[in-house]
């Protein structure tokens, strides 16, 4: 159980950071999400 919780923490928490940066409009965050196959549930507006 502890191993599953740790894996969830180490994958979900960083992904939320990527979500927030993509949502804020950072192009590099959108590029990283695409490179790493991170599914972004919203359509971002990139604002450089």
Steps between C-alpha positions, in 0.01 A plus 500: 500500500779744587669434166177574310448823696856612431465428128173698487665792678804506274299486178182695577643794694759601234235457230281753681786749480519443125120546474522833684783630282329393177177660621695820577609507137865398516602358162790297644265325743274403209803368310616292797150363551490391137852351512420298813148397394336691786130528421383857560122499559448863396583685179779745582538851367871557451605855593882495479 
